[in-house]
């Protein structure tokens, strides 16, 4: 089936929730399909993650025609006790590439 990401086995350092949040931070107007492709997740998984993030106040959205405009709450504190005091902005500063870096260093396929 076209558009379904390749599966991944084993553990990773970054959760799917963090990946989706970083994709949205990089493009607040991204469609679920684009976020799913970037994060190598299904569209259903991305929809569920966005719902989780909105329910807990990390993310909100407004509709502009057929497009969602997402807004991240940068001052919201991360949930896990081990990251107590760290904000979403701190996490995103590590995950979101600066546009100038992306232009200089294209991502390998």
Residue pairs with C-beta under 8 A, 6 or more apart in sequence:
3 33
3 36
3 37
4 42
5 36
5 37
5 39
5 40
5 41
5 42
6 40
8 40
14 95
16 39
16 41
16 45
16 49
17 49
17 52
17 53
18 91
18 95
19 38
19 39
19 41
19 95
20 35
20 39
20 41
20 46
20 49
20 50
20 53
21 53
21 58
21 59
21 72
21 88
21 91
21 92
21 95
22 92
22 95
22 96
23 30
23 34
23 35
23 38
23 39
24 30
24 35
24 50
24 59
24 70
24 72
25 72
25 92
25 95
25 96
26 96
26 97
27 34
28 69
28 70
28 71
28 72
29 67
29 68
29 69
29 70
30 38
30 70
31 67
31 68
32 43
32 46
32 47
32 50
33 43
35 41
35 46
36 42
36 43
36 45
36 46
39 46
41 49
50 59
50 61
50 70
53 59
54 60
54 61
56 79
57 73
57 76
58 72
58 73
58 76
58 88
59 70
59 71
59 72
59 73
60 70
60 71
60 73
61 68
61 69
61 70
61 71
62 68
62 69
62 71
63 69
72 88
72 92
73 88
74 87
74 88
74 89
74 92
75 87
75 88
75 89
76 87
76 88
77 83
77 84
77 85
77 86
77 87
77 88
78 84
78 86
78 87
78 88
78 91
